[in-house]
Amino acid sequence: PYHLVYAFAYSYTSGAEAAVEFILSNMSKRMADSLREEMGQAGTIKAKDGEAAMTAVTGVIRTLEDDGQLTLVTPEEEDEDA
């Protein structure tokens, strides 16, 4: 679980806070609040640790997509459904 916390905390310091907030806004309030608290407790994440965590999270997402357990929608696909 630390990978997600580190990836999110590092994303805030690297200018991707909008992406983190989008993800957090699409989960239960309780879980999002818990992750925000853990991010605050994590402090400053070193670049190499943050990038490693982001790589780990991305790897899990790709595995879930490959296994058919997750479907990623591109902005173009979203526009077609509208």
TAVEN-V716872 format. One record per residue. N is the residue number from 1. RES is the residue in one letter. NEAR is the number of other ideal C-beta (glycine too) atoms within 12 Angstrom. Layout:
N;RES;NEAR  N;RES;NEAR
This chain:
1;P;17  2;Y;21  3;H;26  4;L;30  5;V;31  6;Y;34  7;A;35  8;F;36  9;A;33  10;Y;34  11;S;31  12;Y;26  13;T;23  14;S;22  15;G;10  16;A;19  17;E;18  18;A;13  19;A;20  20;V;30  21;E;18  22;F;14  23;I;22  24;L;27  25;S;16  26;N;12  27;M;18  28;S;11  29;K;12  30;R;11  31;M;18  32;A;21  33;D;15  34;S;19  35;L;31  36;R;25  37;E;16  38;E;23  39;M;32  40;G;16  41;Q;15  42;A;27  43;G;16  44;T;16  45;I;28  46;K;16  47;A;16  48;K;12  49;D;22  50;G;31  51;E;21  52;A;19  53;A;29  54;M;29  55;T;18  56;A;22  57;V;28  58;T;20  59;G;16  60;V;20  61;I;21  62;R;15  63;T;14  64;L;15  65;E;15  66;D;13  67;D;11  68;G;9  69;Q;12  70;L;13  71;T;13  72;L;16  73;V;13  74;T;10  75;P;10  76;E;10  77;E;11  78;E;11  79;D;9  80;E;9  81;D;9  82;A;8
